[in-house]
């Protein structure tokens, strides 16, 4: 004779925490002033500061990616070599 199958309930799914869509501005340092919006139709994301009106747009799918690329671009522009000349990336 075969065993009866138990009616064990499946484990509940863990909820993923939602990622932030509001960040602090790298230019004016106001907290929660940068808002990220994504145009899912064209996959274009824009981050803009409500205080100093600075903005950045790129092609991504998550709000955190827009802000991260903006910060990376700011660091790349502000990086200077020993001669005082901005460093240019050859890969771009």
C-alpha positions, 0 to 999 in steps of 0.5 A, a space after each residue: 500500500 502506498 502512503 498518503 501525501 501530506 497536505 503541507 503548506 508551501 513556504 510563504 514567499 519572502 517580500 522583496 523590499 522596494 528600492 528607494 526612488 528618492 535620494 540626496 543631491 550630489 550637488 546641493 547635498 539636500 536630502 531626499 531632493 533627487 527624484 528618479 522617474 523611468 519611462 518604461 516605454 523607451 527605457 529612459 530614466 531621469 534623476 532631477 533635483 527639486 532644489 538646484 534643478 540639476 538633472 541626469 538621464 540615462 537608459 536603465 530599468 531601476 531608479 537606483 541604477 539612474 542615481 548610481 550612474 549619475 554619481 559615477 559620472 560625477 566622480 569621473 568628471 571630477 577625477 583629475 590626474 597629476 597634471 591637473 587635466 581631467 582623466 578621459 575614459 578610453 572605453 567610452 
